[in-house]
Amino acid sequence: MEEMAEELNGHGQKIGPALLGWTKRSLPTETPMTGRYCRLEKFDPARHVAELYAAFTEAPDGRDWTYMPAGPFATQDEYFNYMLTASVKTDPLHHAILVDDKPVGSTALMRIDPDNGVMEVGHVSYSRRLQRTRAGSEAMFLLMRRAFDELGYRRYEWKCDSLNTPSRQAALRYGFQFEGIFRQAIVYKGRSRDTAWFSIIDRDWPVIRSAFEQWLSPENFDSQGKQLRSLTELRKV
């Protein structure tokens, strides 16, 4: 992992580099984000819950909710009430992910810290319709683009249960760097959680953005929809 540059103060002590002209960043807006394959918009339970709940219930069991803070939900009303409470908050700021104008997943920007230019992506809930699709990857890219290009944030985080192997693999695929484990960081669903931390910082972003743009291009997929080059490969170009 690349080390942060060091400077010396007047006492000969090592300090981090000065951020000349740094100013507090803005909070994320609620305007939609539209890509080639999906659209993200602020979560509205009245508009999104029914179809999204139907998409979630296509899964054969509840394993997609094991590492989530809530769920699975036994009824649509239970899910509606949960999202009704969650969606009025501005942190986490929940978004629905739509493909062909139908909600197929949700996610949130959270732990938003404008003073330091840091935010986290979390509450990533993908139905089977969205998992392992171009739209699912593009949704993550659109949120990164908002953080770095639109708002000028310096750091973008991903955290998950350290035992959640698919989430850890997804973070690495998207270009996050693993930073370590916070032991016994959270209690949820009656369990203790060690939390794995990942991040992208602003100097990582140009390479990650270019890789996403190339990967999402229709030219990167054959006639059967199979990728020609992976995100990991494209970051090495």
C-alpha positions as CSV (number, residue, x, y, z in Angstrom):
1,M,0.0,0.0,0.0
2,E,1.3,3.4,-0.9
3,E,2.5,5.4,2.1
4,M,1.3,9.0,2.7
5,A,4.0,11.6,2.0
6,E,5.6,13.1,5.1
7,E,6.8,16.5,6.0
8,L,8.7,17.9,9.0
9,N,7.4,20.7,11.2
10,G,9.6,23.3,12.9
11,H,10.3,20.9,15.7
12,G,11.6,18.2,13.4
13,Q,8.5,16.1,13.9
14,K,7.0,14.1,11.0
15,I,3.6,15.5,9.9
16,G,1.2,14.8,7.0
17,P,1.3,17.0,3.9
18,A,-0.4,20.3,4.0
19,L,-3.8,20.6,2.2
20,L,-3.5,24.1,0.8
21,G,-6.9,25.6,0.0
22,W,-8.9,22.7,1.5
23,T,-12.5,23.6,2.2
24,K,-15.4,21.8,3.7
25,R,-17.2,19.7,1.0
26,S,-20.9,19.7,0.3
27,L,-23.4,17.1,1.4
28,P,-24.5,14.7,-1.4
29,T,-27.5,15.9,-3.3
30,E,-30.7,13.9,-3.8
31,T,-30.6,14.2,-7.6
32,P,-30.8,11.0,-9.6
33,M,-27.7,9.4,-11.1
34,T,-28.2,7.8,-14.6
35,G,-25.9,5.5,-16.3
36,R,-26.0,3.2,-19.4
37,Y,-27.5,0.3,-17.5
38,C,-29.2,1.6,-14.4
39,R,-30.5,4.7,-12.6
40,L,-30.2,5.6,-8.9
41,E,-32.7,7.8,-7.2
42,K,-33.6,8.7,-3.6
43,F,-35.5,5.8,-2.1
44,D,-39.3,6.4,-1.9
45,P,-41.1,3.6,-0.1
46,A,-44.4,4.4,-1.8
47,R,-42.8,4.1,-5.3
48,H,-40.1,1.4,-4.7
49,V,-41.0,-1.0,-2.0
50,A,-43.6,-3.2,-3.7
51,E,-41.6,-4.1,-6.8
52,L,-38.3,-4.3,-4.9
53,Y,-39.8,-6.6,-2.3
54,A,-41.1,-8.8,-5.1
55,A,-37.6,-8.9,-6.6
56,F,-36.1,-9.9,-3.2
57,T,-38.6,-12.7,-2.7
58,E,-37.4,-14.4,-5.9
59,A,-34.4,-15.6,-3.9
60,P,-34.9,-19.2,-2.7
61,D,-33.9,-18.4,0.9
62,G,-32.8,-15.6,3.2
63,R,-29.0,-15.9,2.8
64,D,-28.7,-12.6,1.1
65,W,-29.7,-10.9,4.4
66,T,-27.3,-12.7,6.7
67,Y,-24.8,-9.9,6.9
68,M,-27.3,-7.0,6.6
69,P,-28.3,-5.0,9.6
70,A,-32.0,-6.0,9.1
71,G,-34.0,-8.6,7.2
72,P,-35.1,-10.9,5.8
73,F,-38.6,-9.4,5.9
74,A,-41.5,-11.8,6.3
75,T,-44.0,-9.5,4.6
76,Q,-44.1,-6.5,2.3
77,D,-45.6,-4.4,5.0
78,E,-42.6,-5.2,7.3
79,Y,-40.2,-4.2,4.6
80,F,-42.2,-1.0,3.9
81,N,-42.2,0.0,7.6
82,Y,-38.4,-0.5,7.8
83,M,-37.7,1.5,4.7
84,L,-40.2,4.2,5.7
85,T,-38.1,4.9,8.8
86,A,-34.8,4.5,6.9
87,S,-35.6,6.6,3.9
88,V,-36.4,9.8,5.8
89,K,-32.8,10.1,7.0
90,T,-30.2,12.0,5.2
91,D,-27.4,9.8,6.7
92,P,-27.6,7.1,5.6
93,L,-29.0,8.5,2.3
94,H,-30.8,5.5,0.8
95,H,-31.1,5.1,-3.0
96,A,-33.2,2.7,-5.1
97,I,-31.4,1.1,-8.0
98,L,-33.6,0.8,-11.1
99,V,-33.1,-1.2,-14.3
100,D,-35.6,-0.6,-17.1
101,D,-37.4,1.7,-14.6
102,K,-38.0,-1.2,-12.2
103,P,-36.3,-1.2,-8.7
104,V,-34.1,-4.2,-8.3
105,G,-31.8,-3.2,-5.4
106,S,-30.9,-0.4,-3.0
107,T,-27.8,1.1,-1.4
108,A,-26.9,4.1,0.7
109,L,-24.3,6.8,1.2
110,M,-23.5,7.0,4.9
111,R,-21.2,8.3,7.6
112,I,-20.9,11.4,5.5
113,D,-18.2,13.7,6.8
114,P,-18.0,16.9,4.7
115,D,-15.4,18.5,7.0
116,N,-12.8,15.8,6.2
117,G,-14.2,14.8,2.7
118,V,-15.0,11.2,3.7
119,M,-18.1,9.1,3.1
120,E,-19.0,5.4,3.0
121,V,-21.2,3.2,0.8
122,G,-23.3,0.7,2.7
123,H,-26.6,-1.1,3.0
124,V,-25.9,-2.7,-0.4
125,S,-29.0,-4.9,-1.0
126,Y,-29.1,-6.5,-4.4
127,S,-31.9,-8.7,-5.6
128,R,-31.0,-11.7,-7.7
129,R,-32.0,-9.6,-10.8
130,L,-29.2,-7.2,-10.0
131,Q,-26.4,-9.5,-8.7
132,R,-23.5,-10.2,-11.0
133,T,-24.8,-7.8,-13.7
134,R,-23.3,-4.8,-15.5
135,A,-26.0,-2.6,-13.8
136,G,-24.9,-3.8,-10.4
137,S,-21.4,-2.7,-11.0
138,E,-22.4,0.5,-12.7
139,A,-24.5,1.5,-9.6
140,M,-21.3,1.4,-7.5
141,F,-19.5,3.4,-10.1
142,L,-22.1,6.1,-10.2
143,L,-21.9,6.6,-6.4
144,M,-18.1,6.8,-6.6
145,R,-18.4,9.4,-9.4
146,R,-20.7,11.5,-7.2
147,A,-18.3,11.3,-4.3
148,F,-15.1,12.1,-6.2
149,D,-16.1,14.0,-9.3
150,E,-19.2,15.9,-8.2
151,L,-18.4,16.6,-4.6
152,G,-14.5,16.4,-4.4
153,Y,-14.3,14.0,-1.5
154,R,-10.9,12.6,-0.5
155,R,-11.9,9.2,0.8
156,Y,-14.6,6.6,0.0
157,E,-15.1,3.7,2.3
158,W,-16.5,0.1,2.2
159,K,-17.0,-1.9,5.4
160,C,-18.4,-5.3,6.0
161,D,-18.5,-8.2,8.4
162,S,-15.1,-9.8,8.1
163,L,-16.7,-13.2,7.5
164,N,-18.7,-11.9,4.5
165,T,-16.5,-13.2,1.8
166,P,-18.6,-12.1,-1.2
167,S,-18.6,-8.5,0.1
168,R,-14.9,-8.5,0.6
169,Q,-14.4,-9.9,-2.9
170,A,-16.7,-7.3,-4.3
171,A,-14.8,-4.5,-2.6
172,L,-11.5,-5.6,-4.1
173,R,-13.0,-6.1,-7.5
174,Y,-14.3,-2.5,-7.5
175,G,-10.8,-1.2,-6.6
176,F,-11.0,-0.7,-2.9
177,Q,-7.9,-1.4,-0.9
178,F,-8.1,-3.6,2.2
179,E,-7.0,-1.7,5.3
180,G,-7.5,-4.1,8.2
181,I,-9.9,-5.6,10.7
182,F,-11.6,-3.8,13.6
183,R,-12.2,-6.5,16.1
184,Q,-15.5,-6.7,17.9
185,A,-16.6,-3.5,16.3
186,I,-20.3,-4.1,16.1
187,V,-23.1,-6.1,17.7
188,Y,-25.9,-6.9,15.3
189,K,-28.6,-9.5,15.1
190,G,-27.4,-10.8,18.4
191,R,-23.9,-11.5,17.0
192,S,-20.5,-10.0,17.5
193,R,-18.9,-8.6,14.3
194,D,-15.3,-8.0,13.4
195,T,-15.4,-5.3,10.6
196,A,-13.2,-5.4,7.5
197,W,-12.3,-1.9,6.3
198,F,-11.6,-0.9,2.7
199,S,-11.1,2.4,1.0
200,I,-10.6,4.3,-2.2
201,I,-8.9,7.7,-2.0
202,D,-8.8,10.5,-4.4
203,R,-5.4,9.6,-5.9
204,D,-6.7,6.1,-6.6
205,W,-9.7,7.4,-8.4
206,P,-8.5,8.3,-11.9
207,V,-7.3,4.7,-12.6
208,I,-10.4,3.2,-11.1
209,R,-12.7,5.6,-13.1
210,S,-10.9,4.7,-16.3
211,A,-11.2,1.0,-15.7
212,F,-14.9,1.3,-14.9
213,E,-15.6,3.3,-18.1
214,Q,-13.8,0.8,-20.2
215,W,-15.4,-2.2,-18.5
216,L,-18.9,-0.8,-18.8
217,S,-18.5,-0.1,-22.5
218,P,-20.7,-2.4,-24.7
219,E,-17.5,-3.2,-26.7
220,N,-16.1,-5.0,-23.6
221,F,-18.8,-7.7,-23.9
222,D,-19.2,-10.4,-26.5
223,S,-22.5,-11.4,-28.2
224,Q,-23.4,-13.7,-25.2
225,G,-22.8,-10.8,-22.7
226,K,-19.5,-12.2,-21.4
227,Q,-16.9,-9.7,-20.4
228,L,-13.7,-9.5,-22.5
229,R,-11.6,-7.9,-19.9
230,S,-12.2,-7.7,-16.2
231,L,-12.1,-4.6,-14.0
232,T,-9.0,-5.9,-12.2
233,E,-7.3,-6.4,-15.5
234,L,-8.3,-2.9,-16.8
235,R,-6.9,-1.2,-13.7
236,K,-3.4,-2.7,-14.6
237,V,-3.4,-1.3,-18.1
